[in-house]
Amino acid sequence: MTTGAGDDEHEPELYDSLGGQVALVTGANRGIGAEVARRLRDLGATVYAGTRSMSNDVPEGTERVLLDVTQEGDVEAAVDGIFEEVGRLDVLVNNAGVIGPDGDIVAAPTAELDRTLAVNLRGPMLLCKHAVPLLLQHDGGRVVNVSSGMGVIGDGQSGGTSAYRISKTGLNGLTAYLEGEYGDDGLIANSVCPGWVRTELGGEDAPRSVEEGAETPVWLCRFRPGAPSGKFWREKRVIDW
Protein backbone atom coordinates (compact mmCIF):
# COMPACT_ATOMS: atom_id res chain seq x y z
CA MET A 1 0.00 0.00 0.00
CA THR A 2 1.21 3.49 -0.81
CA THR A 3 0.83 6.20 1.80
CA GLY A 4 1.13 9.95 1.66
CA ALA A 5 3.86 11.73 3.57
CA GLY A 6 1.20 13.26 5.76
CA ASP A 7 -0.06 9.78 6.67
CA ASP A 8 3.41 8.62 7.70
CA GLU A 9 4.15 10.02 11.17
CA HIS A 10 3.74 13.67 10.16
CA GLU A 11 4.16 16.07 7.31
CA PRO A 12 7.90 16.66 6.97
CA GLU A 13 9.20 20.07 7.94
CA LEU A 14 11.39 21.46 5.16
CA TYR A 15 14.17 23.99 4.87
CA ASP A 16 13.10 26.85 2.61
CA SER A 17 16.76 27.69 2.13
CA LEU A 18 19.91 25.61 2.39
CA GLY A 19 22.11 28.66 2.85
CA GLY A 20 25.16 27.82 4.96
CA GLN A 21 24.75 24.09 4.33
CA VAL A 22 27.02 21.82 2.29
CA ALA A 23 25.99 18.98 -0.04
CA LEU A 24 27.90 16.27 -1.89
CA VAL A 25 26.18 14.73 -4.93
CA THR A 26 27.74 11.73 -6.69
CA GLY A 27 27.36 11.28 -10.43
CA ALA A 28 26.63 15.00 -10.70
CA ASN A 29 27.94 15.64 -14.21
CA ARG A 30 24.75 14.55 -16.00
CA GLY A 31 21.17 13.37 -15.63
CA ILE A 32 19.43 13.35 -12.27
CA GLY A 33 22.64 14.04 -10.38
CA ALA A 34 23.35 17.22 -12.30
CA GLU A 35 19.77 18.43 -11.83
CA VAL A 36 19.86 17.69 -8.09
CA ALA A 37 23.18 19.55 -7.77
CA ARG A 38 21.76 22.50 -9.71
CA ARG A 39 18.66 22.75 -7.53
CA LEU A 40 20.57 22.44 -4.27
CA ARG A 41 22.81 25.25 -5.50
CA ASP A 42 19.72 27.34 -6.24
CA LEU A 43 18.53 26.67 -2.68
CA GLY A 44 21.72 28.27 -1.41
CA ALA A 45 23.82 25.23 -0.55
CA THR A 46 27.50 24.90 -1.29
CA VAL A 47 27.42 21.91 -3.63
CA TYR A 48 30.27 19.54 -4.37
CA ALA A 49 29.54 17.81 -7.67
CA GLY A 50 31.19 14.40 -7.82
CA THR A 51 32.35 13.15 -11.21
CA ARG A 52 34.67 10.38 -12.38
CA SER A 53 36.68 12.75 -14.60
CA MET A 54 37.78 16.30 -13.96
CA SER A 55 37.14 16.98 -17.66
CA ASN A 56 33.40 16.36 -17.24
CA ASP A 57 31.10 19.35 -17.04
CA VAL A 58 29.24 20.00 -13.80
CA PRO A 59 26.52 22.58 -13.13
CA GLU A 60 27.74 26.16 -13.01
CA GLY A 61 28.20 27.40 -9.48
CA THR A 62 29.05 23.99 -8.03
CA GLU A 63 32.44 22.69 -6.93
CA ARG A 64 33.77 19.93 -9.17
CA VAL A 65 35.32 17.06 -7.20
CA LEU A 66 37.00 13.95 -8.59
CA LEU A 67 34.98 11.02 -7.30
CA ASP A 68 34.88 7.52 -8.72
CA VAL A 69 32.74 5.82 -6.08
CA THR A 70 34.44 2.47 -6.74
CA GLN A 71 37.78 3.91 -5.57
CA GLU A 72 38.02 4.34 -1.81
CA GLY A 73 40.94 6.70 -2.26
CA ASP A 74 38.71 9.06 -4.27
CA VAL A 75 35.96 8.79 -1.67
CA GLU A 76 38.25 9.49 1.26
CA ALA A 77 39.98 12.36 -0.54
CA ALA A 78 36.66 13.96 -1.51
CA VAL A 79 35.23 13.85 2.01
CA ASP A 80 38.50 14.97 3.60
CA GLY A 81 38.77 17.79 1.07
CA ILE A 82 35.27 19.03 1.90
CA PHE A 83 36.10 19.01 5.59
CA GLU A 84 39.33 20.92 5.01
CA GLU A 85 37.63 23.53 2.81
CA VAL A 86 34.34 24.16 4.61
CA GLY A 87 34.43 22.09 7.81
CA ARG A 88 31.02 20.49 7.47
CA LEU A 89 28.73 18.27 5.40
CA ASP A 90 24.95 18.38 5.69
CA VAL A 91 23.68 16.36 2.73
CA LEU A 92 25.01 13.31 0.90
CA VAL A 93 23.18 12.25 -2.27
CA ASN A 94 24.24 8.79 -3.44
CA ASN A 95 23.16 9.16 -7.05
CA ALA A 96 25.92 7.58 -9.15
CA GLY A 97 24.71 4.36 -10.74
CA VAL A 98 24.93 2.01 -13.70
CA ILE A 99 22.29 -0.29 -15.17
CA GLY A 100 24.58 -3.29 -15.56
CA PRO A 101 24.13 -6.35 -17.80
CA ASP A 102 20.70 -6.98 -19.33
CA GLY A 103 20.56 -10.73 -18.93
CA ASP A 104 19.62 -12.93 -16.02
CA ILE A 105 22.20 -13.89 -13.41
CA VAL A 106 23.21 -17.02 -15.33
CA ALA A 107 23.95 -15.14 -18.56
CA ALA A 108 25.50 -12.01 -17.04
CA PRO A 109 29.32 -11.79 -17.23
CA THR A 110 30.82 -11.86 -13.76
CA ALA A 111 32.91 -8.75 -14.40
CA GLU A 112 29.76 -6.78 -15.22
CA LEU A 113 28.00 -8.09 -12.11
CA ASP A 114 30.96 -6.94 -10.04
CA ARG A 115 31.02 -3.53 -11.70
CA THR A 116 27.31 -2.90 -11.10
CA LEU A 117 27.48 -3.91 -7.45
CA ALA A 118 30.65 -1.82 -6.97
CA VAL A 119 29.05 1.36 -8.31
CA ASN A 120 25.49 0.98 -7.07
CA LEU A 121 26.00 -0.54 -3.61
CA ARG A 122 29.63 -0.71 -2.48
CA GLY A 123 30.15 2.92 -3.57
CA PRO A 124 27.33 4.32 -1.42
CA MET A 125 28.54 2.19 1.48
CA LEU A 126 32.02 3.68 1.15
CA LEU A 127 30.59 7.20 0.94
CA CYS A 128 28.64 6.59 4.14
CA LYS A 129 31.67 5.02 5.83
CA HIS A 130 33.67 8.20 5.32
CA ALA A 131 30.91 10.85 5.34
CA VAL A 132 28.70 9.81 8.27
CA PRO A 133 31.07 11.27 10.91
CA LEU A 134 30.77 14.67 9.20
CA LEU A 135 27.00 14.34 8.77
CA LEU A 136 26.62 13.61 12.49
CA GLN A 137 28.35 16.83 13.53
CA HIS A 138 25.06 18.70 13.06
CA ASP A 139 21.62 17.39 13.98
CA GLY A 140 19.64 16.40 10.91
CA GLY A 141 22.40 15.46 8.47
CA ARG A 142 20.77 13.79 5.47
CA VAL A 143 21.61 10.81 3.27
CA VAL A 144 19.49 10.45 0.14
CA ASN A 145 20.00 7.16 -1.70
CA VAL A 146 18.73 7.20 -5.28
CA SER A 147 17.26 3.72 -5.60
CA SER A 148 14.68 2.11 -7.88
CA GLY A 149 11.34 0.37 -7.72
CA MET A 150 13.11 -2.51 -9.47
CA GLY A 151 14.73 -3.28 -6.12
CA VAL A 152 11.48 -3.74 -4.19
CA ILE A 153 11.46 -7.21 -2.64
CA GLY A 154 7.67 -7.51 -2.69
CA ASP A 155 7.50 -7.14 -6.48
CA GLY A 156 8.32 -9.82 -9.00
CA GLN A 157 12.01 -9.77 -9.82
CA SER A 158 11.99 -11.35 -13.26
CA GLY A 159 13.00 -9.51 -16.42
CA GLY A 160 16.79 -9.55 -16.34
CA THR A 161 19.13 -6.79 -15.11
CA SER A 162 19.86 -9.00 -12.11
CA ALA A 163 22.78 -7.03 -10.68
CA TYR A 164 20.93 -3.72 -10.96
CA ARG A 165 17.85 -5.08 -9.16
CA ILE A 166 19.92 -6.70 -6.42
CA SER A 167 22.10 -3.62 -5.96
CA LYS A 168 19.04 -1.42 -5.46
CA THR A 169 17.56 -3.87 -2.96
CA GLY A 170 20.87 -3.62 -1.12
CA LEU A 171 20.81 0.18 -1.31
CA ASN A 172 17.42 0.17 0.39
CA GLY A 173 18.97 -2.09 3.02
CA LEU A 174 21.71 0.49 3.54
CA THR A 175 19.04 3.11 4.15
CA ALA A 176 17.37 0.92 6.77
CA TYR A 177 20.74 0.26 8.40
CA LEU A 178 21.65 3.95 8.59
CA GLU A 179 18.34 4.72 10.27
CA GLY A 180 18.74 1.86 12.74
CA GLU A 181 22.37 2.62 13.57
CA TYR A 182 22.42 6.42 13.51
CA GLY A 183 18.81 7.60 13.64
CA ASP A 184 18.98 8.26 17.39
CA ASP A 185 22.07 10.39 16.72
CA GLY A 186 20.09 12.67 14.41
CA LEU A 187 20.93 11.24 10.99
CA ILE A 188 18.08 11.26 8.44
CA ALA A 189 18.47 8.57 5.76
CA ASN A 190 15.95 7.88 3.01
CA SER A 191 15.77 6.05 -0.31
CA VAL A 192 13.96 7.40 -3.35
CA CYS A 193 12.70 5.97 -6.61
CA PRO A 194 12.87 8.78 -9.19
CA GLY A 195 10.80 6.76 -11.65
CA TRP A 196 11.76 5.87 -15.20
CA VAL A 197 13.62 8.98 -16.33
CA ARG A 198 15.02 10.02 -19.71
CA THR A 199 18.71 9.79 -18.89
CA GLU A 200 21.64 7.87 -20.33
CA LEU A 201 20.68 5.07 -17.94
CA GLY A 202 16.91 5.27 -18.44
CA GLY A 203 16.94 5.70 -22.21
CA GLU A 204 15.03 7.94 -24.60
CA ASP A 205 11.72 6.06 -24.22
CA ALA A 206 11.38 6.81 -20.50
CA PRO A 207 8.21 8.79 -19.69
CA ARG A 208 9.66 11.14 -17.05
CA SER A 209 11.90 14.14 -17.55
CA VAL A 210 15.09 14.71 -15.59
CA GLU A 211 13.38 17.62 -13.83
CA GLU A 212 10.56 15.34 -12.67
CA GLY A 213 13.02 12.67 -11.57
CA ALA A 214 14.99 15.13 -9.44
CA GLU A 215 12.00 16.61 -7.64
CA THR A 216 11.61 14.08 -4.80
CA PRO A 217 15.36 13.63 -4.18
CA VAL A 218 15.72 17.40 -3.76
CA TRP A 219 12.65 17.47 -1.50
CA LEU A 220 14.27 14.84 0.73
CA CYS A 221 17.42 16.97 0.88
CA ARG A 222 15.33 19.74 2.42
CA PHE A 223 14.16 17.65 5.42
CA ARG A 224 14.62 19.35 8.76
CA PRO A 225 15.73 17.53 11.94
CA GLY A 226 13.02 15.19 13.17
CA ALA A 227 11.68 14.46 9.67
CA PRO A 228 10.87 10.86 8.64
CA SER A 229 13.86 8.59 8.12
CA GLY A 230 14.48 5.03 7.00
CA LYS A 231 11.74 5.24 4.35
CA PHE A 232 11.44 4.58 0.62
CA TRP A 233 9.79 7.40 -1.35
CA ARG A 234 8.31 7.97 -4.78
CA GLU A 235 6.71 11.28 -5.76
CA LYS A 236 6.94 12.49 -2.12
CA ARG A 237 4.99 9.48 -0.85
CA VAL A 238 6.21 6.52 1.17
CA ILE A 239 6.04 3.25 -0.73
CA ASP A 240 6.52 -0.35 0.37
CA TRP A 241 9.87 -1.97 -0.23
RALIN-V748965 format. One record per helix or strand of 3 or more residues. SS is the DSSP state (helix for helix, strand for strand). FROM is the first residue (numbers start at 1). LEN is the number of residues. If there is no record, write none. Layout:
# RALIN-V748965
SS&FROM&LEN, SS&FROM&LEN
This chain:
# RALIN-V748965
helix&5&3, strand&22&4, helix&31&12, strand&46&6, strand&63&4, helix&72&15, strand&91&4, helix&110&26, strand&142&6, helix&149&3, helix&162&24, strand&188&6, helix&210&12, strand&231&4
